[in-house]
Structure formats: structure tokens, C-alpha cells
């Protein structure tokens, strides 16, 4: 009874507050009205739509209109200079860029008339898919005009949304369409894949003529009795086919019995089918000769007429899709329960070819890609896309400008739907053996949203939720628009309480359905309905990248106030968002009580009812989008009450705020001096990362009988406003054996060790635009090397020390076509305080991309200048040849046989300096070595239709000093085994100096001895890959 009274009280209060708001909105609000009559014909041989459209445009605004903006979105596929084509390249998708002309699309044969009179059309100067109609006379407030035009659409191959795959058609964003004119003015926008739409409400009356054998799914209600009967028969046949295992009999369009509902039976006849729809702002249709059909219905509370649900799918994914009709029913039911009743007569899901994500929504109908990883994955996408009807469809937000209002709020409800449907499943189903193996039992499904957001927020690469869609990076479109937005509304629900949140959203839905609310309308509604100040949510959480982070500093004494004893808790706000937060009291691993507190800045004492507790936790249910959940708990007793329990975990797990995690995994490797070595990698971070991270990998070399290994400690600091976006401070060390007595001509069994200590400071400069593919970094390295060398007739091992300082500037443009990078380095060093040198070098790389391929011709230019030459030593000289282990004086690379001068292991190189693939360091005097300057050009040309195979050529200049010519070259063939890691080179052509030395030098006197290969193990750095991952 208490719960019932509570619910009634909330309902009364919310209605009492909201009804005046609704009345106010109704009095002051206006929007335009656009009513369409479209009559078209599909030519499935030429992939053309031809027809006519008439548009009644009613001006409900208080303004007089002199022109009307129109969208001609099929023109987005006309050429590679459109906004869509440019964005596809930015998103690293080249399919459309290199598409054939026959696969492109457009809209033409337009002859606009207004009330029967020809009208002047003014093309937009920037976008060919936007145009302006200059009205023959002003359209006054309350007036209306009839706009008409014939049109023809060349349907493109499916690159994004509108398109066809063979004779399967997805007809979306396809007809001339007025832009929205609202209280903020006109909203013309080019078509984009990443960035959805904003359209005006009205009615649609659409007649489609096409060959009879097509099964059509569309927005609206089908107004054709014979076609309806045929679809019903297909639905009956599908039930028998997929559930009763009986041969399905259905009726084709010529009234002949066929036994397979997916028959490709052809008829030379056509049919005309008509659809009507009210209170919608778009019309989409899909046609395929092989669609199976399923039909169901959902009766919503308070509605006598059920919502008819449909699914259309082919046999290819029928095993999954036969159950989709149930997902559509459930989605309609739950979204209606939480947001408001579904107002349309139909809800349809269609399997279709789609390149713009997993699914795309249109009024009353959604199209989804065919295959998904599992049943729940498919149901999740169905729920999400059907759910768009409430936000994209009925509340009709301006998605291009405020994508979080649709995708974000809908993702919140999608997550709620899945948790309702599968209440006992977490991030991963609990029966999955990986759950216990990797300590994943405590993560809810909502953690995937948190992980997406925190991965970007931790690196300060996140963007505000309130941002135009086209300004988001591809990764942030998920991490922020979907994930952070869903987290944020889950946070708001937790703070307000589910019943209050639902009441407020339902009233908002009732007030704004079939209108165009903006963020300010949502904020005003929530604040008026709840009588709470919500700037922390709508202004800080949504409009900025400010962070949320509360910490329990300590547990104080108790205090008696009246007859109640309270526990004092000191809480600090470690960030800037002043959002509310919850504190829960725990005893023996179970939550006993929970209270919410208002947000604040700085440090504050809060009072919690005293009780028998052993721990306090902020946000015990992980409902706050905090950037740091590690500081949320404090025990009431113990030596270190704020430190979580330790857990040693094999391999990996996700960040667990209830544990201080350390990870380990066995390691194994081999080099020619330590032979097989085995060890243990110990590290403290995997995902999403930590400001201070470490990796230690001690090992034992069974060939050298010695301890070896490496380690690294990283401190990552970030800035919000300075020109430096990120500062990485790294301290690393490694030590292995690198040579033995045989290298020095001795018959002893000694191995010689090196120890390398590196201190590195790297600045990542802030991008002017987040979507820019360009990165800039400045890196300073200090390298201290200790190398054991033989002494006293190989009886003792003396360490020689070497010091190197290096300053590097690197620029990289990772654009998908013709990417390039360059770097400039200045380096100073010495040996034992002597042989001081100073040199500088430049390196540039440029790729000439092949059409329709992810590779191309790679060009590399290297130029080096020795400013101060160490006269007594050549260890830091430049070399035309790629760097062998012997020449790697910085010990930067990993070599299996670092000091081998013959045999297979000596043939490993690193492409640096002159980059020649023909090794020349075995020639005496050395060919291509220079203590003054060097200039080289390298080219790699992959075979177009078998990209692992390539032709290479190297050319360069280095002072010959009288022994050789300054100019040298080589060329040959190569093979890529692992991109950017393992390549094999066979030089076949050489300059005269090289050719003369080939047969006279034992190292190169056979063709197979001239082969060289790269083994770039440094590329395999999983922690660095995670830290630097972008999209």
C-alpha cells in the first residue's frame, strides 16, 4: 500500500508541475508542415527510380519566407567531392572513392514548380546535395504553397544507406525534401554517414510501381488488399517453414501456387502499391524478391487497436532472423511502457545490405545488417533500432546538431531493455568460462559503456556530448554519443529514482511528440518537473568534458544530533563536475544502507546514519560516470583503510575498483647468446589504463646461465588547454647478452652483456581539430649504455659506457590516401667521455596509394649530416645499408644474432639510415659508411594483385673517400610476411662498386647470402598499442 501511495503521489506532483509547462509550450510553439504525394516507378534493370513528387508546404511560422532550402541527398553519391565522400575518406573508407561510375548515384530531371509556375533554383555553392528554391512571391505566415517536380534517381550500389546489392533495394534519403525551418532558422545539411538527419513532420501518400515478384517493406500502412493478402500468405508460409518444418505453400503475384516463399519466380507484369503515413518526417522502403515475411502484433495499455509488427529477411540469416519478430514485439512493449505508447499502426524490421552501421531507423521501419555474432547481439540491435522510433521518429530531435538526444538517450533505454530481458547476465554471460578466469563476475552490461567512455576520458581524448555529429572522431561517436550519453542518463535515473525519471520522461514525450524539442527544452522540463537544479547534468556533464570524481578521504568520529547518531565522513571532489553522489554502507560484503548527497567543490564533511558497518563506498552500484573509481571505498578499520585488496591475475582483466590489481604472464624467447630464455611479465594495467603504469619482465637465459630481462615505468600526464595534449615520462632498462668470444676471434665460452638505461620525455601536441589525421610529437631521449668487452686476453669483462642524447620532432598524417610522415632528429653522444659526436638527420615517408587497395608505392627519403665527427671512432657513422645488429650502436632494435657477421642471423636488418636492402657492412673498407653526410631514397612497389610481393629499389649518395663512387644503388624483390614487422628482401641488381665486391666477399658470394630480412619485434608492444589506439 505504501508503494502504491508513493507512486500515486509522484504521479500527482509530476503532473501538477508539468501540465502548466505543456500548456505554455503549446501556446508558444510552432513548426512547419510538409505533406507529400509521391508516385514513382522502379526500373530494376537500370536501377532507376522515376516519378513525381508534390509537396504541400504550410508556413506555420510567424515569419515571411522568401526561399525554401531543399535536400537532394542522392547527389551525395554523384562524385568524390561531396561532403559524404570527403567524410568517408576521413573515416578511412575508400570504397566509394574508387567506385566505378556505374555504381555511383544521383538525382536529376528536376523541374521545380510552385503552384504550377516555374521557379528559380539556386544551387548551393558548397554542396551539390543542397539547393535553394527562390519563391516567386513571399510565403506569408499561415500561407501554403504546392511544390512539384518530376525526378529521377540513379540508385547507387550500397555504400552507405541508399543503395542496392543486385536487385535487393534499400531506398532511403531518396526524394527531394525541404529542409527544416524552425525557431532557430533554416537547417540545410549535406548527406553524411556519420551524422544523421533532421526533417519536418507531415503526411506521405506514396505509390510505387515495380515488378510483381518483389516483396516490399515500407513506412506507413499498405493500402492494397491483394498485396496485403499476399504478405499474409508469406507470413503464414514462414511460420510453417521455420517452426512447423512443413513445406511452405504460398501464392505468387500471378495466383500460382509455389512451395518456397523465397522463390525468385519472375513475372513480366508490374504492380502498383500505395502506402500512407501520418505524423512522420521521412519515408523509406525496401524491396527484395527473396524476402521471407513474419507478422505479429502487440496490444498496448489503453489502446484497442494492436500494433502490427513485421519482419522481412532472406534465407541467408533465417536461423537468427526467425526470432526477430519477438524482439520487435518486446521492444515496442517496453519502450511504450517506459517512454510512452507507440503511436503508429506498424513496426517493421528488415534485413538489408547496410554500410552505415549495424542498423538504421526510419519511421515505423528499421533496416539491420544481416548477420550478428549471437542471438543477444541481434536482439540488442533490434531493440536499439526499433527504439529510435520514439526519439528520432516521434520526438524528432535535430540529430545532426545534437546526436546525444537520439543516440544517447536511446542507448540508455537499449541498455535498460537488455538488463530487463536478461537480468542475470553481466558484461559477459556468467556461464562463459572466461568470466571466472579473468575476474569478470562483478561487471554489469553497462560497463561496456563505461569502458568506452573511460578509455577516451583517461587519455583526455573525449569530446563533449553536446557537439555536432560531424565533429566527433569515429571512436568518440561511440564512446561519447552512445556510451557516455547512456551512462549519463543512467546516472540521472539513479539520482532521481526510476519512478520519477520515468514519469518525467513520459510527460516530456507527451508534451513534445511530433514536435522538435531542443536540449534547452529537455533541461527546462526536467528542472520544472523535479524542482531540482540540474546544471551539473545539462551544462557540465553534457556540454563539457569536465570530469566527475569523488573520494572518501577519511572516516571521522560520530556525532549525536537530536536522538540520532551520525558517522562523519570526509569526502573530496577531485574533479570539477559538481554532480550528486551516493554513499553506501557495507557489512561483511553486503550493502546495508545508501544515501544520496548533493554535489560540491573541494572537500566537505557529510553525515551518514551510524550503524554496524565495516566499509563505506561511493557509488557502490557503479552508476556515476566517474573517471576514477579506485578512490571510492574506505574501511572503518585496518592499517590502510583506503587501499583495496590485492589480486594477482593471470594475463589480463578489466580495471576493478574493488581490487589493487597486478597481472602476470609467463614469457619465453630466444637469442643466439642467451639461447632459450624464460621469465615472467609483471604489470599493473591493461584496460583502460592508469596514470602510472609499469611492466617488469625478469628472465633467465639457459644458454648464458644468467639473469636477463627488461622493465619500464610510465607516467602519463594530460592537459586540457595547453598546446601539449599529453606528456609521457618513461624510464626503462633492459639487459641481455649480445655477443660471445667467437666474435672477437677467441675460442672461449664467454658471453658479453649489455645494459641499457633510457629516460624519455615525449610531448604529444594538441590537434587543432579532433578529427585531424595528423599527429605531432616531440621526444627527448637520454640513453646510458654499458657494454661488456673482452680485456686482458679475454680473462676479464670490462664495461664500456656510452652516453647518447637525442631530440626528435615527428609529424605523421595517417590519412587513408597518400599518408606520409617525417621526422627531424639531432643527436649527441660520446664513448667513455671521449669520441664526442654531434649529428642530425631527417627522414620522410610517403605512400602513393593504389586505387581500391589498402597499400601503395612507399617512398622513403633520408638525409644525414655529421656536424662533429668523432675522429677516433666510427661507431655513430651513417650507413647506406640498412642497420645490422653490429651497427645498432644505440641498441634500439631486437636482433636474434646482434653481432653475427655470417650466417642466417647476420642477415637481419632494420630499415634505417640509407635503408639499402643489400648489406654492405661486410665489405672492407666499408661500402656506404660515412662520417660526414649521406642522402638516400628508397622505393617499395607492391604487386597490385598480390600485395605481399613487392619490388624495391634504393639509391643514395655517400662520400666514397677515394675507395668507391659516391653514388650507389640496389634493387630486387621482397615479400611481406607480417606487415610492418617481417619482410624478406632479395637484391638482384647492384651498382658497380657493390657488384665488384659480391663475389670477392665471403659474406655475399652466393645469392642466398645476400637476402636480408626485418624482424621488427618492437612493433609488438601491446600496452603502447592500447595507449595510442585511435579511430
N, C-alpha and C positions, 0 to 999 in steps of 0.2 A: 504494500500500500504506500509505503514511504517512497519507493522508486517511482510509482505511478504519479504521486503528488509532485515529486521533483520534476518529472518530465512535463506535466501539465503547467507547472509554474514557469519553467523555462520557455515553453511554447507561448504562454501568455505574455511574458516580458518581451521576448523577441518580436512577436507580432505587434505589440504596443509600440515598440521602438521603430520597427521597420515600415509599418504602414504609412506613417507620415512621409518617410523618405520616398516610398514608392509613389505617393501622390505628387510629391514635388518633382520627381523625375518625369512623371507623365505630363505634368504641366509645361515643363521647360524643354523637353527633349524633342528632337525632330530627326528624321532621316529620310533619305530619298527612297523612291520606289521604282523598281525596274522589272517590267513584265515582258517575257519573251514568247514569241511564236516562231518555231524553227521547223523547217521542212527540208530534209536532206536525203541524198541517195549515196550509198556506199558502192564503189566500184572496187571489188576485191581482186581484180586482175592488175589494175594500175595503182591500187592503194590510194584512192582518191575519195574525198567527200565533196559533193557539190550540192548546193541548195541555196536557200534564202532564209534570212532572219529578219523579223520585225520586232522592234523594241519600243514598248511604251515607257517613256521616261517621264516620271512625275516629280516635279520640283516642290518638295515639302519644306525646303529651307526658307529662311527669311531673306535670302539673297537673290539677286537677279543674275542669271548665268549668261555669259557671252560665248562660252565654248564648253565642250564636254571631252574629257580625255577618254580614249579607248585603248583597250589592250588587244593586241593581235599576237597572242603568245605562241602560236605555231611558228611564227617567224624566228623564234629563238633558235630553231634548228636549221635556219637557212644558210648560215655560213659560220666561219670560225672567229668572227669579230663580235659576236653578240655577247651580252652580259653572261648568259648561260655558258657559252663556250669558254669564255675567259675564266669563269669560276671553276669549270671542270678542270682546266689546267692547274689552277691554284690548288685544287683538291687532288692533284696528281693523277687525274684520269684522262688518258689520251685517246680513248676510243672514238669520241666524236671528232676530235681534232683531225684524225687521219681516216675518217669515214669516207666512203665513196659518195659521189654526188647523188647517185640514185637512192642512197639511204638517208639523205637529208630530207627536211620537210619545210613547209612554208604555208602561208595563207595568201591568196591573191584573188583576182577578179572581183575586187571590192568596188562598188559604186554606191556610195552612201547618198541617201536622200532623207530629207526631213519633211514630213507631211507632204510627200510627193515631189518636193523640189530638190534639185541637185544642191549639194553643199560643198563648201571648200574644205579640203582635208589638208592639214599641215603636219608633215612628218616630223617626228621628234629628232632633234639634232644628234642625240647620243644613242638612242635605242630604236632599232627597226621594228621591235615588237610593241611600240607605243606610238600612238598617233593622236592628233587633236582635231576634232570637228568644230569648225568655226560656225556658230549658229547664224542662220540668215536673219534672224531677229532675236532680241533678248528673250530668254525664258524667265518670265516673272514668277515670284513666289506663288505657289498654288497652281501654276500652269503645267501643261503636259504637252509633249510632242511625240510623234511616231517616227522613229528612226528605222530605216530599212536598207538592206543591201543584199545583193547576191554574194556568194563567196565560194571559194574552192580551197580545200585543204589537202595538200600532199602530206600523207601520213608518213612520218619518218620511221625508220627502224627504231625499236625501243632502246633509247639511250637513257631516258630519264622517266617520264610519266606517260605523256602522249606517245603512242607508237604501235608498231605491230611486229610480231615474230611470225613470219609466214602469213597465214590467214587467221591468226589469233590477234584480235584488236583490243587495244586499251585506249579509248577515246576520251581524253581528259584535257582540260585547258585548250579547247579546240575551236571555239566560235568567237566572233567579235563581241567584246564585252566592255561596257562602260566601267571606268574606274570609280571608286567610292569618293563621293563628296560629303564630308561630314562637318562637324563643328570646328575641326582643325584644318579644313580646306580640302583640296584635292589630294588624292593618293595614287598617282600613276606609278607603276613599278614594272620593271622588266621581269621576265620569267627567270627563275633561278631554281636549281635543285636544292641547294642549302638556303632555305628561306622560302616560307610558304606565303599564303595569299590573304587578300582582304577584298571581299566582294559584297555587293548590295543585295538585299532581300527583294523578292518578288515572286512571280509565278512563272512556271515553264509549261509550255504546250509544245511537245516535240514529236514530230512524225519522222520515222526512219524507214527508208525503203532499202532492202538488201536481199540477197539470195535467200530462199526459203529455208535452206538447211541450217542456217545459223541459229544458235541459241543465244539469246540476248539477255543481259542483266543490266539494269539501268536505275538511275534515280527516279523516284516517283511511282505512280500507280499505272499499271498497264491497262489500257482502255481498248482491248481487243479480245473478245470472248474466245475465238478459236485458238489464239496464241496462248491464252491463259489455260485452256484445256490441255493444250499440248505440253506446257510446262508442268501441269499437274500430273500428266501421264509419265513424264520423265522422272518426276519426283517419286511416283509410285514404283517405277521400274528400278530406281536407285535403291529404294528400301529392300526390294526383293534381291537385287543384285549383291548388295553388301551385307545384308543381315539375314535374309532367309535362304541365301545360296540357291535360289531358283533362277532359271533362265529368265531374263527380263524381257518382257514384250512391251513395246510402246508403239505409238503411231507417229509416222513421219508427216511432213507437211503436205504430202500428196495422199494422205489417208491410207497408206500401205503399212502392213504390219512388219516391223523389224524386231530383231531379237537382241540388239545391243544398243543401249541408249547412247553410246559414244560413236555410233556409226558415222562414217564420212560420206554417207549417201548424198549424191549430188542431184540437184534439180535445176533445170534451166528457167525455172519460174522465180519470181520475187514475191516478197510480201511487204506490206507497209504496216508498221506497228506504231502505236501512239502512246506516249506517256505524258501524264500531267502531274504537276507538283506545286504545292503552295508553301509559302514561308520558307523558301530555300534560296540560297545565293549562288548555286552552281548546279550544273547538270553533267553527269558522266555516264558513259555506257561502255559495255564490254561485250564482245561477240566472238564466239568460237563454235566451230561445228562439232566439237567433241566434248562439250560440257556435259557432265552429269549434274543433276539438279536434286537438291533436297529441300524440303519445306517443313516448317513447324510454326508454332505460334506461342505468344506469351500474353497472358492477361494480367494487366497491371492493376493495382489497387485503385478503385474509383473509376475505372474505365470498363465499359461494357463490351466495346469492340476490341478484340485482341490485336496485338501487333503481329503481323505475318512475317516470319523470318525465312530467309532463303540462303542457300549456299550453292555455288557453281564451281565445279572443279573437274579436272581431267583425270583419266585413269592413272597418270604417271605418279601422282601422290595421293591416290584414293585411300590407301591404308591409313593415312593420317587424317585426310580431309573428310572421311565419312563421319567423323565425330565433331566436326567444326560446327554443325548446326546446333549442337548442345551448348557449345561455347558462346555462340551468338545469343542464344536464349538466356543463358546465365548473365551475360554482360548487360543485356537490356534490363533484366530484372534488378541486378544490384546497383547499376548506375541510376536507375529510376528511383530506387529506394533511398540512395544517399544524396543524389543531386536534385532530382525532380523527374516526374513522369516523362517518358519518351513520347513526343507529340505526333510522330509521323506514323503512317499506316504500315510501313515496311522497314525492315532492317536486313541488309544483304551483305554477305561476304563472298568475294570472288577470288579464285586462284588466277593469278595473271603474271605475265612477264613484267618485272618491275626492277628498275635500276636505281631508283631514288629511295633506298632504304628497304626495310622488311615489309612495310605496308604503307598505304596512302589512303586517306579518308576523303570521302565526298558525301554530300547529303544523302542519307538513307542507304549508302553503299560504300563498301571499302574493298580495296584490292590488296591482296597479300602475295608475297613471293611463295612459290610452291612448296619447297622443302625446308624443314627445320630440324634442328638437332634432336628434338624429342617432343613428346606429347605436350608437356607443360610449357615448353618454349613456344609451340604453336598456339596454345591457349592464351599465353601471355600476350602475344602479338595480336590475336583476335580481340581480346578484351581491350587492349590499348587502342586499336583502330576503331572498333565499334564505339568506344568511349569518346572518341573525338566528336561524335555527333553532338554531344552536349556542349562542347567548348568551341571547337572550330565551327560546328554546324549551327547550333541554336543560339549560343552567346556571341558568336561571330566576332571574336577578337581580331584586332589587326595583328596577325601573326608575323608579318614581315618586320614590324617595328617592335613588337612585344612578344617574342616567341614563348617566353615562360608562361604567359597566361593560358596558352593552349597546351603546349607540350609538357610544361612543368606541372600544372595542376592535374592534367590527365595522367601523368606518370605517377603522381601521388595516389590517385584513385586506382590505377592499374596495380600498384603495389598492395594497396588495401584489398583489392579483389583477389589477388593470388593468395594473400595471407588468410583471407576468409575461406577460400576454396581448399587450401592446403594448410590448415592451422598447425600441423605437427612437423612441417618441413622448414628447415632453416635455409641458409645460403646454399647449402648442398644437402640433398636428401640424406637423412640420418642413417639409412641403411647402406650408404656408399662407404666402402672400406677406407676411402681417403679421409673421411671425416675424423675418425679417431687417430689415424696415422699422422695427420698433420694438425691435430688440435683445433678442429674447426667446429666443434659442437656448440659453441656459445654464440655463433654469428647468425643473426636473423637474415631473412631475404633482403631487408632494407639495407644491409651492409654493402651490397653491391653499389648502391647509390652513394653511400658514404665513401667507399673506396674510390669511386670515380672522381668525386669532388676532392677528397683529401689528397689524392695523387697529384692533382694540379695545384691545390692550395699550398701544400707542403713546399712546392717548388716556386711558389709565387707566380705561377703561370695562369692562374684562374682569371676570369673576367667577370664583370658584374652581370647579374641576371638580367637587369634592365638595359638591354643593348640590342641594336638592330641585328637581325638574324645574320646578315651577310658579313658582319664584322667579327663573328666568332671563328676561332680556329675549328677545324674539323673535330679535334679531340674535345675542345670545350663545348661544342654543340651538344655532345653527350654529357660531359662532366658538369656543365653548368645548367644548360637549358633543361635537360632531363633530370640529371641526378641531384644537383644542389636544389633545384626548384622543388622536386619531390620531397627531399629531406626537410626543406624549409616549411612546407605545408604540413608535413607530419609533425614538426616542431610546434607549429601554431595550433594544430589539433590537440597535441598533448597539453599545451598550456591552457587552452580554453576548455578542454574537455570535449569528448567526442560528440555528446548530445548537443552542446551549444554550437560547436563547429558545424554540425550537420544542419541545425536549424538556420544558422546564419547563411550558409551556402544555399540552402533550399529557397530562402527568401530572396537572396540575390538572384538566383536562377529565375524565380517567378517574376521579379521586377524587370529583369533585363533580357528575357528570352525574345528572340527575333529582333534584337537591337545590337548596338555596338558599344559595349562598355569598355572603358579605358582603365589603366591602373589606378588613377585617382578615384574612379567610381567604386572600384573594389575596396580601396582603402577607406573611403568615406563610409561605405556601407558597413564594413566590419567595425569601425570605431563607433559609429552611431548605434549599431545593434548590440555591441558588447559593453559600451560605455567605458572602453579602455583606450588608453593612448598606445598606438601601435607604430610609432615612428621607428622603433628598433627593428621592426619587421619590414615595413614597406619602404623605409628610407635607408636604413643601414644594411639589412640583410639582402634586400632585393637590388638596391640601386648602387651599391658599392662592393668592393672586395675586402671590406673590413672583416675582421675575424672575431670569432666567439671562443672564449677560453676562460673558464673559472677554475680556481684551485682552492682546495681546503688547505689553508696554511697551518693551522693547528687547532686542537680541541682544548677549549678553556675550562674554566670552572663552571659549576652550576649556580643558578640564581633563582631565588624564590620571588615570584611576582604574584601577589594575591595568595591564592591557595595552590598555585601551580608552579612546579619546579621546571626550569628550563636549562638545557645544556647550551653553553656558549660555544659557538663555532666561528672561527675567523676565516673569512673567505676573501680571496683576492681576484679581481678581474684582471687577467694577464693580457687581455687584448682590448679592443675598442668598442665592440658591439655591446650595448647595454641591454641585452635581452634577459627575460626571466629565466630562472633555472630551478631545478628540483634538487632536493637533498633527501636521500633515503637512509633510514637506519636499519642495520642488519644485525642478526644474531645467528651464529652457527651456520652461516651460509644462506640464510633465508631473510628476505625483506620483511621488516616488521611494520614500518611506517614510512610515509613520504609526504613532504610538504613542498609547495612552490613558493619561490621568493621573487620579488621584483628585481629588475636589473639595476646595476650601479657601476660607477667607475671607481678605480682604486681598490681600497681594502675596507671591508666592513664586517662588523660583528652581527651575526644572525643568531636567533634563539630557536632552539628545537626542543619540543617537549621531552623532558627527561624520561629515561627508561633503561631497561636492561639491554644494552647494545654492546656489540664488540667492534662495530665498524660503521663509518658514515661514508656515503658515496654521493657525489654529484652525478646527476643524470644516470642513475643505475640502469635504466632501460634503454640507454643509447638513443635518446630522442632528440638531443641537441646536436646541431652540425658543428661541433667543436673541432678546432684544428689540433687540439692536444687533449686526449682523454687519459693520458698517463698520470695526470696530477689530480684526479678526481676523488681519490679514496684516502681515508686516514683511519687507522685502527685506534681504538681507545687505550690500548696498552701495547707494550713492546718497545724494543730498543730503537727501531727505525720505523715508526708508525706510518710514514708516507711512502715507504718502499714496498713495491709489490713482491709477491712470492716469486722465487726464481724458477725458471723452467728451461731445461736443456732439451732442444727439439732437433730431431734429425732433419736435415736438408732445408726445410722451409715451412713457414706458416704465415698467416696474416698478423698484423700488429694487434696484440691482445692487451687492452688497458689494465687487465687484472693480473698480468704477469710481467716480470722482468725477464725478457727472453734472450737466450743465447742459442745459436744454431751451430750445428756441426755436420760435417760430411767427410767420409774418407776420400783421400786423393791418391792418385798414382801417376807416375810419369817416368820418363827415361831421357837420359842424355849419355853421350859417349864416355863420360868421365865418372859420373856418379852411378851409371848404369840404371837399373831399375830403382826407383825411389818410391817410397810410400809415406803418407803422412795423414794429417787431419786438418781440415779447414775449419776455423772457428770464426764466427761473425755474429754481429748483433742486429742486423737489419736486412729485410728483404723488401716487403711492400707494406706501406707506401714509402718508407724511408725515414731516416732520422737525421737531425742536425749534426750529430756526432756519430759517425759510423766507423767500424773497424773490421778488418779481415786479417787474421793471422794464420799462416799455413806452415807450421813446422813439419819437417820430413826427415827421413833417414835414407841416405844413399847406400845401397848394398854393395855397389862396386867400389866406392871410396871409403866405406865404413865411417861415414861422418855425418854429422847433423847439418842439414841444409834447410832452405826454405825462404819464405818471403812474408812480408806483412805491410799493412797500410792503415793509416788512420786519417780520416777525412773530417773536416769541419766545413759545413755548408752554411753560409750566411747569405741573407737576402735583403734587398732594399726595394721599397715601393716606389720611390720618387726620383732617385738619383739616376745618372746615366749608366751606372753599373747595376745590372739586374741581379747578379749573383756573384758571390765571392767564394771560391773553393780553396781551402788551405789543406794541403796534403803532405804528410810525412810518411815516407816509405823506405823500406830496406829489403834487400834480397842478397842471398849468398849461395852460390853453387860452385862446384869445381868446374874449371873451364879449359884446362889443358893438362898434359902429363909430360913425363920426361922425354917421351919419344919426339915431341915437338922440338925439343932442344938438342936432339941427337944423342940422348943418353939412353942407356939400357935399364935405367932404374924403374921402380914401380911407384914413383911419387905422382900424386895428383896435386894440382895447384888451384887454390881457391881465389875467388874474387868476392869482395863485399862492396855493395853499392848503397849509398845513403842519399836520398833525394828529398829536398824540401821544395815544394812547389806552391806558387800562388797564382791562381787563374781568375781573371776578371771576365765575366760574360756581360757584354754591353747590352743595354736595353734596346729592343726594337722600337722603331717609331710606330709601326703597325703590327699588331699581334699576328696577323695572317702572313706577314712577310716571310718568304722562304730563306731570307738571309740571316746569318749568324756572324757575330764578330767576337773574338776572344783575344785577350792579351795574357800571355803566360810568362812568368819568370820561374826558372828552374836553377837550383843550386845542387850540383852533383858532386859528391865526395866519393872517390873510388879508392879502394885498396886492392892491389893485385899482388898475389904471391908470385915471386920469380925465383928461379934457382940461384944459389950462391955457394961459394966455397966448394966447387966440384960437386954440386948437386947434393951436398950433405945437409944443407940448411935451406929454409924457405924464408926469404925476406919479403916484407910487404913494401911495395912502392905506392905512394899515394899520388892521386891526381885530383885536381880541382877544376870544375867547369861551371861557369855561369852563363846562362842563356836567356835572352829576352826575345819573345816571339809575338808577332801580331798575325792573326789568321782571320781571313774572311771566307765565308762559304755561302754560296747561293744554291740551295737544294731544289731549285725549280725543276719541274718534271721534264721540261725540254731544255736541252743545252745547259745543263748545270755546270757550274765552274767554281773554283776556289783558288785562292792564292795566299801566300804567307811570306813574311819577311822576318829574318832572324839575324840577330847579332850575338856572337858567341866569343867568350874569352876563357882561356884556360892555361894551366901550367902543370908540369910534372915535377914533383919534389921541389916546388918553388922556383924551378928553372924552366927553360924552353917555353917561355911565355908566348902565347899567340893571341891574335885578335882577328876574327874573320866575320864576314857577313854573307848571307846567301838568300836568294829569292826562289820561290817555287810557285808555279801556276799550273793548274789543270783545267782543261776544258773538254767537254763532251759534245760532239755533234750528233744529236740524237737521230736514230733511224726512225722512219715512219712506222707507226703501229708496233714498235718494239720498245722494250724497256732497257735498251742498250744502244750503243752508237760508237762512233770513232772517238777514241780517247787520245787527247794531245796533252803532253806534259813539257813544260819549259823550266829549265833550271839554270840559274846564273850564280856563280860564287866568286868572291873576291877575298883574298888573304890580305888583310890590312897590315898585320905584323906577323911575319913568318918566323917560326922557331927554327933558327938556322941549324941547330944541332939535332933536330928531330923532325921526322915527317909524319908522326902519328896522327896529326889533325889535318893532313893534306886533303884536297879534293880528289875525286876519282871519277873517271869517265864510266867505269864499270859499276854495276850495282854492288852494294856493300856485302862482302862476305864477312864471316864471323871474325876473322883476323883483323879486318879493318873497322869493325864496330867498336871504336875506342870509347864510346860512351856507355857501352853495354846496355843499349836501349832495347835491342831485339832479342828474341829467344832463338838460339841456334842449337840444333841437336849435336853438332860437332863444331864447336866455336873455333877451334884452332886447327882443324884438319886442313891439310894442303892438297890431299889427293883422295880419291875415292868418292863414293856417293855423298857422304855427309859434307864434303867440301863444296858441293855444288849448290848448297842452299844459299840464297841471297836475299837481300832486302832492297827493294827498288828505291834508291836514294841517290843523292849527288847526280852524276851523269845518267844513271839509270840504264846503261847498256846491259843487254842480256848476255852478251859474251863476256865471261870473266877474263880480266886481263892482269890480275894481280900476281899471277904465277910467272909472268914474263919478266926477265931481268935484263936491263933495268926496267922498272915497271912501266908498262904502256898505259898512258892516260892519267898518271898521277901528276898532281900539280900543287905546288906550294905557293902559287901566285893567283891564278884565276882559272875559271872553267865556264863554258857555256854549252848547253846540250838541249836537244829536242828529241822527245820520244813520241812515237805514234803506235797505237794499237787499233787494228781494224777487224772487228768480229765478222765472221762469215754471216751474211744476213739471215740465212735459213738454218743455220746451225751455230748459234751464238757461242757455245763453249770453245769452238775452234776460232783462232784469230791469226792474223798476220801482223807482225810487228816490225818496226824499223827505228833505229836510233842513230842520231848524227850529233857530233859535238866537236868543239874546239878546246884544246888544252895545249899549253906550251910544250913543244917536243924537246926543247933543250938540246937540239942537235942530234938526238938519237932517233927521233921519229918526226913524222909530219904533224902539224898542229891539228889538222882535220882528220877525224876518224868516223867510221860508220859500221853498223852491222844491221842485219835483217834476217828474219826467219819466220817460223810458225810457232804457235803456242796453243795451250789448251787450259781452260779454266776448270778445275775440279770443284773448288768451293769458292764462290765469288768473294773477292776481297781478302781471301785467306790463302788459298792454294792454287798456284798457277805453275805450269811447266813450259819452258822455253827451249826451242831447238834452233840455234843460229845456223843459217845456211849461206849467207853472203857477208863478206867482210871487206874492210878497207885493206889496202896493200900491206900496211905495217902488221895488221893482225894476221893476214894470210901468210906472210913470211914466217911468222913465229908459231903457227899452228902445229906444223909437223916437226918442228925442232924443239918443242917443249913437251916433256912427258905428260904434263897435266892435260894437254889438249890434242894429242896426236891421233886420237880416234873420235869419230863423230859423237859417240855417246858420252865421251868425257866433256864435250862442250855444252851438254844440256845443263841448264840451271833451273832451279825451282824456288818458289817462295813458300814459306810456311809461317804465315803471319799470326802467330798464336796470341799476340797482343790484342788482336781484334776480338778475341773471345774473352770478354770481361763482362759477365752478366750484371754486376752491380752498376757499372758505368752505363751499360745499355739501358737499365731501368731508369737511372737518374736523368739520362739525356733523351728519353723516348719522346717523340713528338708525332703529330699528325697534321 
